[in-house]
């Protein structure tokens, strides 16, 4: 096994590894396998990367399937790349996720930890996402055989409004139905696609965006939905066409009665980022309200919010339970985002101080504080590494409990050093990446003992894991 693109036949898949890759071993090397293999499959694979101790490969043929496989429920499975574990029974998904947390804690962190609590399953396991972002393309990505048949007819693929194909910024798979989002999200997206395609055929020029040539009108669609099935949509255009825009908006408001707020965003840039653009409200209040427990959170088109509202409530319940607040504690919520965790635990605290760097998230957090009338919650703007120093703590109070929910990359080394210096009594570390969490915990074990490890399944049918760890100062 030494050459890239080499094909290895009849590989027996043995296990799962990190990032949802299957795992096999051959001739002393570990093979990480992409492409939908599960333990128990026998497959042919093609090497993608070849290193001294391991190789990365992708499945090119299945010889036999594992007996406990189930039929994927999505028509786009295997091409979309979104929910790659559909072929696994849900209980097996949970087992693999639980084991992955245990393995990274053992092998990456080399941690001392108690028995991991059983992972909290999700309910529901489909139609749970409250946000979806769809990209427009002048031609849909077609798998090999479909593309060959289209090319033989001398035709081009139809335009797409869907998801990027994995690792390809310039290829978009048209989506008919995404089973991770509730209705009417699919119906809304399909109506946008059908309307713009009809107009393109009628007008005789390109309306769907071409990512390389930067031509076309419709660039994308972002949709949010709350548990009450109220919808907020943001139509993204490359340039202004008032007549077309008004016709499209009028059609959507007429045919999608759940559409409570509608925005339009003009993006003439070369990239798809919207963080520096201002959406224009064309209908409705301009926000959704989402209730988690006893609290209400205001969500705008650019808000940062957990994408699974159902599991977010269960996650926050766990954090609240582990914090075990008595009403006298000073709580710091680091990387607080829109303030949702800090607000959720606020009723048990004397004061909560949230720190967040992203301006839009800070604005949302302060609005949520006002909305929930929790005057003892204070939101501080700034990078936590710079803000959270002795002077700031002297002003706001020494921490009894610190809750930290950093991005996937984990906590900054300087923040870990500050935690070791300040040593709050209780530290609750929420992470969407147990591998970087284990790395950080290795450093924190200088001053902390791990009391509880609680995985939570936020995203069924994907390999992603949310994990909560409670630590106590020693």
C-alpha positions in Angstrom: 0.0 0.0 0.0 2.2 2.8 -1.2 0.6 4.5 -4.1 -2.2 7.0 -4.4 -5.1 5.9 -6.5 -4.2 2.3 -5.9 -7.3 0.0 -5.6 -7.5 -2.5 -2.8 -10.1 -5.2 -3.2 -12.3 -6.9 -0.6 -11.5 -4.9 2.5 -13.4 -5.9 5.6 -14.7 -2.9 7.4 -14.1 -3.3 11.2 -15.1 -0.2 13.0 -15.8 3.6 13.0 -13.2 6.3 13.6 -13.4 10.0 14.1 -15.3 12.3 11.7 -17.6 9.5 10.7 -15.0 7.6 8.7 -15.1 3.8 8.7 -11.9 1.9 9.7 -10.1 -1.2 8.5 -6.6 -2.6 8.9 -4.4 -4.2 6.3 -0.7 -5.1 6.3 0.0 -3.1 9.4 -1.7 0.1 8.2 -4.9 1.6 9.4 -7.3 2.5 6.5 -9.7 5.3 7.1 -12.6 4.9 4.6 -15.0 7.5 3.3 -18.1 6.8 1.2 -20.7 5.2 3.3 -19.1 2.0 4.5 -20.2 0.6 7.9 -18.6 -2.1 10.1 -19.4 -5.5 8.6 -19.3 -4.3 4.9 -16.8 -5.8 2.5 -15.7 -3.2 0.0 -13.2 -2.2 -2.7 -11.5 1.1 -2.0 -9.3 3.5 -3.8 -6.5 5.3 -2.0 -6.7 9.0 -1.6 -3.8 9.7 0.8 -1.0 7.4 1.7 1.0 8.0 4.9 3.5 5.9 6.9 1.0 4.4 9.3 -2.3 5.1 7.7 -4.1 5.7 4.4 -7.3 7.5 3.5 -9.5 5.7 1.0 -12.9 6.0 -0.6 -15.4 3.2 -1.4 -15.7 2.3 -5.1 -17.6 -1.0 -4.8 -19.6 -2.9 -2.2 -19.2 -6.7 -2.3 -21.3 -7.5 0.8 -23.3 -5.3 3.1 -23.4 -5.5 6.9 -26.5 -7.4 8.0 -27.7 -4.7 10.3 -27.8 -1.9 7.6 -31.0 -0.1 7.1 -32.3 1.5 3.9 -31.5 5.3 3.8 -34.6 7.4 3.9 -33.3 10.3 1.7 -33.5 10.2 -2.1 -30.2 12.2 -2.1 -28.2 9.9 0.1 -24.7 9.1 -1.0 -24.4 12.2 -3.2 -25.4 15.1 -0.8 -22.9 14.2 1.9 -25.1 15.8 4.6 -26.4 13.0 6.8 -24.0 10.2 6.0 -25.1 7.7 8.8 -28.7 7.1 7.5 -27.8 3.5 6.7 -27.1 2.8 10.4 -29.9 2.0 12.8 -30.3 4.9 15.2 -29.3 2.9 18.3 -26.0 2.0 16.5 -25.4 5.6 15.7 -25.7 6.4 19.4 -23.3 3.6 20.4 -20.6 4.7 17.9 -20.9 8.4 19.1 -20.7 7.3 22.8 -17.6 5.2 22.0 -16.0 8.0 20.0 -16.1 10.3 23.1 -14.6 7.5 25.2 -11.8 6.9 22.6 -10.7 10.5 22.2 -10.7 11.0 26.0 -8.5 7.9 26.3 -6.2 8.3 23.4 -6.0 12.1 22.7 -6.5 13.5 26.2 -5.1 10.5 28.1 -7.6 11.6 30.7 -8.8 10.3 34.1 -12.5 10.3 33.9 -15.5 8.4 35.4 -17.8 6.1 33.4 -19.4 8.2 30.6 -23.1 8.7 31.1 -25.3 7.2 28.3 -25.6 9.6 25.4 -28.9 11.5 25.4 -30.8 10.5 22.2 -32.6 13.0 20.0 -36.3 13.3 19.6 -37.3 13.8 16.8 -34.5 12.2 14.7 -35.7 13.7 11.4 -37.0 17.2 10.5 -35.2 18.7 13.5 -33.1 21.4 11.9 -34.3 25.0 12.4 -32.0 26.5 9.7 -31.1 25.6 6.2 -29.0 27.4 3.6 -29.4 26.6 -0.1 -27.1 27.6 -2.9 -28.3 28.4 -6.5 -26.3 27.2 -9.5 -26.9 27.6 -13.3 -26.5 23.8 -13.6 -27.1 21.0 -11.1 -24.4 18.5 -10.2 -25.4 15.1 -11.6 -23.8 11.7 -10.6 -21.8 10.0 -13.3 -24.5 8.0 -15.1 -27.0 10.8 -15.0 -24.4 13.2 -16.4 -23.5 10.7 -19.2 -27.1 10.3 -20.3 -27.6 14.1 -20.2 -24.5 14.7 -22.2 -25.4 12.0 -24.8 -28.6 13.9 -25.5 -26.7 17.1 -26.0 -28.3 18.7 -23.0 -27.1 20.7 -20.0 -28.3 19.8 -16.5 -31.2 21.9 -15.2 -30.4 24.7 -12.7 -30.1 23.8 -9.0 -31.1 25.2 -5.6 -29.6 22.9 -3.0 -26.5 21.9 -1.2 -22.8 22.0 -2.2 -21.4 18.6 -3.1 -18.7 17.7 -0.4 -15.4 19.5 -1.0 -16.6 21.1 -4.2 -17.4 24.8 -4.0 -18.5 24.9 -7.7 -20.9 22.0 -7.7 -24.4 22.1 -6.3 -26.8 19.2 -5.9 -30.4 20.2 -6.5 -32.5 19.1 -3.6 -36.1 18.0 -4.0 -36.6 17.0 -0.3 -34.3 17.4 2.6 -35.5 15.2 5.4 -33.7 17.1 8.1 -35.8 20.2 7.8 -39.5 20.4 8.6 -42.1 21.6 6.2 -42.8 24.0 4.7 -39.1 24.5 4.1 -38.9 22.1 1.2 -42.1 23.4 -0.3 -40.8 27.0 -0.1 -37.4 26.1 -1.7 -39.0 24.2 -4.5 -41.4 27.1 -5.3 -38.4 29.5 -5.4 -36.6 27.2 -7.8 -39.6 26.6 -10.0 -40.5 30.3 -10.2 -37.0 31.4 -11.2 -36.6 28.6 -13.7 -39.9 29.5 -15.3 -38.8 33.1 -15.6 -35.4 32.1 -17.0 -37.1 30.1 -19.7 -39.6 32.9 -20.4 -37.0 35.7 -20.5 -34.3 33.7 -22.4 -31.3 34.7 -20.2 -29.6 33.2 -17.2 -31.1 33.9 -13.8 -29.4 31.1 -11.7 -25.9 32.1 -10.5 -22.7 30.8 -12.1 -20.2 30.5 -9.3 -17.1 30.8 -11.5 -18.3 33.4 -14.0 -20.2 35.4 -11.4 -23.2 35.8 -13.7 -26.9 35.3 -12.9 -29.4 36.8 -10.4 -30.5 34.2 -7.8 -27.5 33.2 -5.5 -29.2 31.4 -2.7 -31.9 31.1 -0.1 -31.6 30.9 3.7 -34.6 29.6 5.7 -35.2 29.5 9.5 -38.2 27.9 11.2 -39.2 27.7 14.9 -41.1 24.9 16.7 -44.4 26.7 16.0 -43.6 26.2 12.2 -43.3 29.9 11.6 -40.8 30.6 8.8 -38.3 33.4 8.1 -36.7 33.4 4.6 -33.9 35.4 3.1 -33.6 35.6 -0.7 -30.1 36.3 -1.9 -29.6 38.0 -5.2 -26.5 39.1 -7.1 -28.1 42.3 -8.3 -31.3 44.2 -8.0 -34.2 43.4 -10.3 -37.2 45.0 -8.7 -39.9 43.6 -10.9 -38.6 40.0 -10.6 -38.1 40.3 -6.9 -41.5 41.7 -6.2 -43.1 39.0 -8.3 -41.2 36.2 -6.5 -42.0 37.7 -3.0 -45.7 38.1 -3.9 -45.9 34.5 -5.0 -44.2 33.2 -1.8 -46.3 35.2 0.5 -49.4 34.0 -1.3 -48.5 30.3 -1.5 -46.6 29.8 1.8 -48.9 31.0 4.6 -46.4 30.0 7.3 -43.9 32.6 5.9 -44.0 35.2 8.6 -40.9 37.3 7.7 -39.3 37.7 4.4 -35.9 39.4 3.6 -33.9 40.2 0.5 -30.1 40.5 0.5 -28.0 41.8 -2.4 -24.6 40.2 -2.6 -22.5 41.5 -5.5 -19.2 40.1 -4.0 -17.2 37.2 -5.2 -17.8 35.2 -2.1 -21.0 33.9 -0.5 -20.4 35.3 3.0 -23.3 37.4 4.3 -21.9 38.6 7.6 -20.9 42.0 6.3 -24.2 42.5 4.3 -27.5 44.0 5.6 -30.7 42.0 4.7 -33.6 44.2 3.7 -37.0 43.3 5.3 -39.8 43.2 2.8 -42.5 41.5 4.9 -43.3 40.7 8.6 -41.8 41.5 12.0 -38.3 40.5 10.8 -37.7 37.8 13.5 -38.8 34.5 14.9 -39.4 33.7 18.6 -38.2 30.3 19.9 -39.1 29.0 23.3 -36.6 26.9 25.2 -37.9 25.9 28.7 -39.2 29.0 30.4 -37.3 31.4 28.1 -37.9 33.0 24.8 -35.2 33.8 22.3 -35.4 36.3 19.4 -33.9 35.0 16.1 -33.1 37.3 13.2 -31.7 36.4 9.7 -28.1 36.7 11.0 -28.5 35.3 14.5 -26.3 32.6 16.0 -28.6 30.0 17.4 -28.5 26.2 18.1 -29.8 24.5 14.9 -31.7 21.9 16.8 -34.1 23.6 19.1 -35.5 20.4 20.6 -32.1 19.1 21.7 -30.8 22.5 22.7 -33.4 22.5 25.4 -32.2 19.1 26.6 -28.6 20.2 26.4 -29.3 23.3 28.5 -31.3 21.3 31.0 -28.1 19.1 31.5 -25.9 22.2 32.0 -28.4 23.6 34.5 -28.5 20.4 36.4 -24.7 20.0 36.5 -24.2 23.6 37.6 -26.4 22.9 40.6 -26.8 26.6 41.4 -28.1 27.8 44.7 -29.0 31.4 43.9 -25.7 32.8 45.4 -23.2 32.1 42.6 -21.5 34.3 40.1 -21.5 32.5 36.8 -19.4 33.4 33.8 -20.6 32.2 30.4 -17.6 32.3 28.1 -18.1 32.3 24.3 -21.7 33.0 25.2 -23.1 33.6 21.6 -26.6 34.9 21.9 -26.6 34.3 25.6 -28.9 31.3 25.5 -27.0 29.1 28.0 -26.4 32.0 30.5 -30.0 33.1 30.3 -31.2 29.5 30.7 -29.4 29.0 34.0 -29.9 32.6 35.3 -32.8 31.8 37.6 -30.4 29.9 39.9 -27.6 32.4 39.9 -26.9 35.7 41.7 -25.4 37.1 38.5 -24.4 35.9 35.1 -21.7 37.5 33.0 -21.5 36.5 29.3 -18.6 37.3 27.1 -18.8 37.2 23.3 -16.7 38.5 20.4 -19.1 38.6 17.4 -21.0 41.9 17.3 -24.2 40.5 15.9 -24.3 37.8 18.6 -23.7 40.4 21.3 -26.6 42.4 20.0 -28.8 39.4 20.0 -27.7 38.4 23.5 -28.5 41.8 24.9 -31.9 41.7 23.2 -32.6 38.3 24.7 -31.7 39.5 28.2 -34.2 42.3 27.8 -36.8 40.0 26.4 -36.6 37.6 29.3 -36.3 40.3 31.9 -33.2 38.8 33.5 -31.6 42.0 34.7 -28.8 40.2 36.6 -27.4 38.9 33.3 -24.7 41.2 31.8 -23.3 40.7 28.3 -19.8 41.9 27.6 -18.5 42.4 24.0 -14.9 41.4 23.2 -12.5 38.5 22.8 -12.7 36.4 26.0 -8.9 36.0 26.0 -8.5 39.8 26.3 -11.6 40.7 28.3 -11.5 38.1 31.1 -8.7 39.4 33.3 -8.2 40.3 36.9 -9.5 43.8 36.5 -12.7 42.6 34.8 -13.2 39.9 37.5 -12.7 42.5 40.2 -15.5 44.6 38.7 -18.0 41.8 38.1 -17.1 39.3 40.9 -15.0 36.2 41.2 -16.4 33.2 39.4 -18.0 30.3 41.3 -19.0 28.6 38.1 -17.7 29.0 34.6 -19.5 27.7 31.6 -17.6 27.6 28.3 -18.9 26.6 24.9 -16.1 27.4 22.4 -16.0 26.8 18.6 -14.8 23.5 17.1 -11.2 24.5 17.5 -11.5 24.5 21.2 -10.4 27.1 23.8 -7.4 29.4 23.3 -4.3 28.3 25.2 -4.3 31.7 27.0 -7.8 31.1 28.3 -6.9 27.7 29.6 -3.9 29.3 31.4 -6.3 31.9 32.9 -8.7 29.2 34.1 -5.8 27.4 35.8 -4.8 30.6 37.5 -8.3 31.8 38.6 -9.6 28.3 39.4 -13.3 28.7 39.6 -14.9 26.0 41.8 -16.9 24.4 39.0 -16.2 24.4 35.3 -18.7 23.1 32.7 -17.2 22.6 29.3 -19.7 22.2 26.4 -18.2 21.2 23.1 -19.2 20.2 19.6 -15.8 18.6 19.0 -14.8 16.0 21.7 -11.3 15.7 20.2 -10.3 19.4 20.9 -12.2 19.2 24.1 -10.1 16.2 25.2 -6.9 18.2 24.3 -8.0 21.1 26.4 -9.0 18.9 29.3 -5.6 17.4 29.4 -4.2 20.8 30.4 -7.1 21.5 32.8 -6.4 18.3 34.7 -3.5 20.1 36.4 -6.1 21.8 38.6 -9.4 20.0 37.9 -11.0 16.6 38.2 -13.6 15.4 35.7 -16.8 14.6 37.6 -19.3 14.0 34.7 -19.1 13.3 31.0 -22.4 13.6 29.2 -22.7 13.2 25.4 -25.7 14.6 23.7 -26.9 13.7 20.2 -27.7 17.0 18.6 -27.6 15.9 15.0 -29.0 12.4 14.2 -27.8 10.6 11.0 -24.5 12.6 11.1 -21.2 11.8 13.0 -21.3 15.1 14.9 -21.4 14.9 18.7 -22.1 17.4 21.5 -20.4 16.7 24.8 -20.7 18.2 28.3 -18.0 17.8 30.9 -18.3 18.9 34.5 -15.0 19.6 36.3 -14.4 20.5 39.9 -11.3 22.3 41.3 -8.9 20.0 43.2 
